[in-house]
Amino acid sequence: MLSTTISYEQFRELTGTFEDTVAYLCDDHLLSGEVAWTVLLCLAQAKVNEFN
C-alpha cells in the first residue's frame, strides 16, 4: 500500500518539479502563469476525484 504522507524533502522535490515545469512551459510557450497554474489546479482536482 502506498503512503498517504510524504516527508518535507519529498514535498520540496515535488513542488520544485511543478514550479520548474510551469516556468519552462510559460517561458518556452509564452503561456501565462495564471493559466498554467489554473490548468494544474483543475487537473489535480480531477485526479483527486478519481481516488474518491
Order of alpha helices (4+ residues) and beta strands (2+ residues): alpha-alpha
